[in-house]
Amino acid sequence: MTQTGDGYGKKRILVVDDAAIILSRIWDALRNDYEVTMVNSGIRALKYLEQENTDLILLDIRMPLKDGIQTLREIRAMKDRKDIPVIMLTGVEDSHSVLESAKLGICDYILKPFHEDDLRNRIQRALEQDGRV
């Protein structure tokens, strides 16, 4: 039985990245410990969040049509989704992107390429800090 935020079942993670190889690596790293949903665009992430909730979001910055910063702004504007912890998982390390992400209340910023153990540890820490574990 999987229920979000009540202590039963696996925690739900929404992964948003347009690169199939990254989605595959994240799936392999997280699928045993979390209920993982993967989408390949910010637009699909927002549509998913209109219908479903999640305990944490891994969000890439560089994506076509709607980048991660724009997507995060829209998530933060959603009434029942604005407090979801977000970890930026991206190859972008310019100060503007880091600052904009921080202003929008991210809980962590992980650069690609990532190490799977580090990713799992940071997710666990973000969920603990948010009281979702």
Summary of the structure (lengths in Angstrom):
residues: 133
radius of gyration: 13.5
end to end distance: 16.2
largest distance: 42.0
contacts: 411
relative contact order: 0.17
helix: 41%
strand: 17%
